[in-house]
Amino acid sequence: MATRTRTHTRTRARPAPPRADPMAVTWMERYSARMDKLWGRLPKFAASAVVTAAVFTLGATMRGEWLMVLVHLFRYFKGPSAVASGEDEPFDWSWSQLSLERLHLQNVQYFLLGAVTVSYGMYFGIGGFLHWFWYVRRRAEPHEWKCQPEKWLPPELERHEILVGSLSLAFTSGLTGFLACYISNGGWSTVYYDFGEYGWTWWVLQWPAIFIYQDYATYWLHRIYHTPFLYKHFHKLHHKYKQPTAFSVTAIHPVEIMHIQVTLLLPIFVVPTHFVPFYAIALYTYYHGIIDHSGINFKSFWWQPWQPDAIFHDNHHQYFHVNFGFNIYIWDVLHGTYRRKDRVYNEQSFYGRGVALADASPEELRADLAERRSENPRAYRSNRRDFDLDPRAAATGATKRRHFQSHPRKS
């Protein structure tokens, strides 16, 4: 991601932040001096490349997608003999005939072990490195890089997001392990390997088709989980983190995160899908999932006009029921859930529409103005807060509200 933050400047001495909770993100802080020394040996031009590679690697491995890519590459290079799956054989669903071989799950324990082990290793290893690079190394200058520079996730919530994220990783990487084993053993799917099997036109068209399907489906899935019942019982868990970090990306209720993963996987069981575009898009999506939850003012590249900057999703965590999209912000624009300057948003204002200034209470206006002032202007393209609201305008809105309450219109 392009960013205007300065990643190579040596920082001033950082005051050690208080850490009351021993389970919070401390393992990288203990080795901060050593990491600083090692980092200082790298050429300056290599810093951005290392961080970008770290984010990409975390996205590619955290949910076990690396294993799926390896399985498909093996089947591609081995040729037709690896693709033949025996799906024409009649399947006997009687209990006496069920076995791992019949279910295409032989040696599943090795796939599960590999997927889960790598997921946890990358989650804590690379996740810890990214935490050190920004939240420890540059803690003294948050206005240079942080979306919400005056606010930090409390230590107890750092522990909470890591515990919840670790639990959800067990489910997502486990599902990927099962699926990788199933595909490896010839299980049925609509994935194909010959580039021209369904024509080059479809090979090209499926790139935008898969991308649009996945993003639009997850927009609505996300929006549905922001309805009162599902939010209270499932999605609210993810919104405990008003200042998200990279660890927040999987800190989602297991039911919800599995729902998301199954939705993303549907194309490989529904339509002819070549493995290259499908997994390239999956890795792009997971990469940006980490970026969007990082709390860092990353900005999209010039060639990504569809991609919102990281502040877009950071606003979602800060204001709750708004900006439901992920990699294409246009869904929010089309459906009226894009954040508006003349609206107040909070955890009680559902459905992405917010509350008009004239309808907001004085307490809601004060809280909203405080939230707006806490945003980092550097996170926006204009280098100013795009949603700054003149306090006089807010006061005018409150005055109008009181006027209409005192003098209701006659019917």
N, C-alpha and C positions, 0 to 999 in steps of 0.2 A: 504494500500500500504506500502511496505517496504521502508524505507528511512534512509539515513545515517545522517540526520539532528538531532541535539540534541533538543528535545522538552521540556525538563524539567529544563534546566539550567536557573537560575535567570539572567536576563539581566541587563545591566547597565542602568543608567538613560537615557531616550530617549528624544532627543530634539523634541519638538512639531513641526510637519511638517506644513508649511504654508497652509492654507485652504482659498483660496479667494472665493470659491464658496460655499454658504450655503447649496446647495442641494447635495453636494458631500457626501461621506461615512463618516459621522461625528457622527452618533448617538451612535456608540459603543465607540468612542474616548471620548465622554463626560463622560462615565461611566468607563473609563479604570482603574482608581484607585480602584474603588469598585470591578471591575472584577478581578483585580490582587489580592485583598484581599481574595475574595471567592476562586479563583483558588489556592491560597497558602494553603488552608485548605484541598485540595484533596491529597490523597496519590500519590506519584510520579508515581507508577506503573499504576495508573488509567488514567493518562493524555492521552496516546496514544489511549486507548480504548474509551475514551470520544470523542476524535476528530474523530476517525474512525466511531463511531456510529453517530456522527453529520453529517458527509459527507453522510453516507448511508441513514439516515433519510431524508436529503434534497433531495437526488436522488429519493427516494421512494415517496415523497409527492409533489415535486415541480410541476410536470405535472399532478397530480391527480391519479397516478397509484395505490395509496393505496386504492382508492375507487373501482377500477376495481378488485383488489385482494379481497376486502371484498365481493363484489357482487358474485364473483365466489366461494368463500368459502361458502357463504350462500346457493348457489345453490347446491354445493357439499354435504353439510351436510343435506340439506332438502330432497334430494333424487329426484327420477324421477318426482314427482309432480311439482317440481320447474323447471325441465328441459323442460317439455312439453310446447311448444310454440304456438301451433295452426297454424303452418305455412302451413298445408294442406288446410286450409280454403281459398277459392278463394278471391282474394283481388280486391275490386272495387276502381279504381283510380279516379272516378268522384269526383268533388269538394264537392258535397253534402255529400259524405260518409267519407271524410277525417276528422280525429279527432286525438287527442293525443293518445287515446286508440288504434285506428286502427294502428297508427304508433309506438306503443309500447313505448310511451313517457309520459305516465301519471305520474304526480308528478315530472316532469323534473325540475321544479324550485328548488326543494330541493336538487337534485343531483348537479345542477349547483352551487347553493349557497355553498354547502359543499366543492365541488372540488376547486372552486375559492378562498374561504376563507382560507382553509388550505394551498393552494399553496402560497398565498401572505404572510400568517403568517410565513411559513417556509422559504420562500425566504428572508424576511427581518430579521426574528429572528435568524435562524441558519446561514444564509448567513452573517449576522452581527457578529455573534459569531466567525465564521471562519475568517472573516476579522480582528477582534480584535486579535484573537489568533496568527496570523502571521504578518499582516501588521501594527498592532499597538504595540502589545506586544514585537515583535522581530524586530522592524524597525531599531534598532541600529546595528544589525548584519546581514544584507541581504546576505553577502557572505556565511553565514552558511546554508541558506535555499532557496534563491530566484534564479530562473533560469536566470534572467537578473538583477543582483544585483545593477548595476549602473543606471538603468532606472526604472522609476515609471510612472504609468498611471496618467496623469494630472488630477486635480480635476474636470475640466469641462467634461472630458471624463468619469470619474467615475459617474458623474450625468447622462451623456448620456447613458452609458451602463445600468444603473438601470432603466431609463425611457423606453428605448427600450426593455429591458428584461421584465419589468412589462407589457408592451403592449403585447408582444408575449405570456407571461404567460396567459393572458386573453383568447387568442385563443386556446392554447394547453390544458389548464385545462378545458376550456369550451367544447372542443371536447371530452375530456375524460369524463366529466360529462354527456354529451348527450349519449355517448356510454355505460357508466355504467347504465344509466336509461334504454336504449334500451335492453341491455342484461338482466337486472333485471326483465323486464316486458315480457320476453320470445321472444325477437327479434331473428331473424335467424342469426346463425353464425356456423362455423365449430368447435367450441370449444366442447370438450367432457370431462366428469368427471369421468367415470369408468376407472381406471388405465389400465385395461386389455382389454378394448373394441376393440381396433385395434391391439391387440397383444403387448407383452412386447418388442419385437424386435423394433417395430416402436416407442414405448414410449422412448426407449433408444436412437435410432437413431435421433429422432427429436431434441434432445439437440444440437448436432453439426450442424444439417441441418438448424435449425432456426438461430443459431448464425452465421453461415457462410453466409446464405442468407442475413440477416440484415446487416452484416458488409460489404459484397461485394457490395450490392445494395447501401449502403450509401457512400461507396468509390466512385462509379461512379456518384452518385448524387452530391456529394461534388465536384468531378472533373469537372462535367458539369457546375456547378455554378462558376467555375473558368475560363470559357471561356469568352472572352472579353465582349460580350453583357450582359450576365447574371451577370457577376462580377460587371460591372459598375452599373447596375440597381437594383441589389439585394444584392449580397454577399459582396460587398465592405463595406456595413454598418457594418458587423461583423468584418471586418479587420481594422476598425478605432482603434482597441485596440491591438497595437503591444506588449503591456505588459499585457496579459489577466489576469483576476482575476476570482474567482468563479462566480461573477455576470455576466461574459461574456457568460456563457454557454447558456443562453436563449436570449442574446442580438443579435438576428438574425431577419432579415426581416420577418414579419408575413407570407408572401407567402411562403418563403423558409422553415420556421420552420414547417408550416402545411404540406408542401410537404414531409418533412422528417418524420413527425409523421404518415402520411397516409401510407408511404412506410413501416415503421416498423410494422404497424398494419395489413398489408395485409394477413399474414398467417392465422389469425383467421377467415378469410372469404374465404379462397382458399383451404386449405388442413386440414384434421383432426388434430387438435392441442389440446393437453392436457394443461389445464390452468397452471399447476405447472411449466413445463419447460419454457413455453412462458413468464410468468411473472418473473421467476427467472432470465432469460436472460435479460429481459427488465430492471430490477433493477440493474443488473451487468453493463449494458450499460450506464444507467444514472449515476451510481456511478462513473464510469470512465470518463464520460463526465465532471463531476465537477473536478475530479483530474486533467484531462488533461488541463483544462482551468484555473487552480488555480494559475499558475505562480510559483509553489513551486516544488522543485526538488524531487518529489516522484519517487520511483522506484518500478517496478513490483516485485512480489514474485517469488521464484524459480519455483513454479508450474504453472507459467504463461509464458511459452516460447514464446507464440504468442503475448503477450501484450507489446507494446513499453512503455518506461518510459515517464514521463510527459514532458521531454525536447523535445521529438519527435514532439508533437503538439505545444509546445511553439516555436519551430523552424518554424513551419508552420505560426504562427502569425508574427514572426520576419522577415521571408523571403518570405512570401506571397504564391507563386505558387509552392509548393513542399510539400511532406509528406501529401498526401490527406487521408490516412487511419486513422482509429480510434482505434479499438481494435485488429486488425491484421495487422502488418506492412508489411507482406509478399506481399500484393497487390501492394504496391509501389515498392518493389523489382522486382516483376514479370513484371510490366508495365513501369519500368524505370523512376518512379517519386520519388524514394527515394533520399534524399539529398546526393550529391556527393561533395567530397572535392575539386575536380578540376573544380567546376562550381560556377558561381556567380548568385545569385538569388535576384530579387527585384520585385517591383510591376509591372514593365513593361515587365518582362520576363514570358510570359504565358506558359501553357501546361506542367509544371512540369519538363522540361528538363534543365532549366537554360541556362546560357551563358558560353561557354568555356573561360578559362582564356585568351587565345590568341585572342579572339574576343571581350573582354570587354574593354571599354574605361578606361583611367586613372581615371576618376571620379568614375566610377562604381567599379573599383578595390579598390580605397581608401575607399569608403563607405562600401564595403563588408568587408575589413580588419577591419574597426572600429567595425562593427557588430560582427564579430567573436571574437574580443578581449573583447567584452562586455558580452559574455556568461560566465556562472559560471562553472568552471571545476568540481565542486562537483556534478553537475547535471548529469554527465556522469559516467558510471560504472568504467571507468579507473581513475576517479578523475583528469582527464585532458581534455582539450578541444579536442574532437575527430576530429574537423574540423579546427584546427589551420593550418594556411598557412604561410609558410616562406615568408616574404616580398620580398626576392630575387627571389623566384619562381614566385611570382606575377609579379615582374618587368621583369623577363625573358619572361613570357607570353605576356606582353605588348610589349616587344621588337620584339618578333616574329610577333605579329599582325602588327606592323608598318613596319617590313621588307616585309611581304607579300603584304601590301598595296602599298609599294614603288616599289616592284619587283614582279608583278603578274606573275603567272606561264603562260608559253606559251602553247597554245593548240596545 
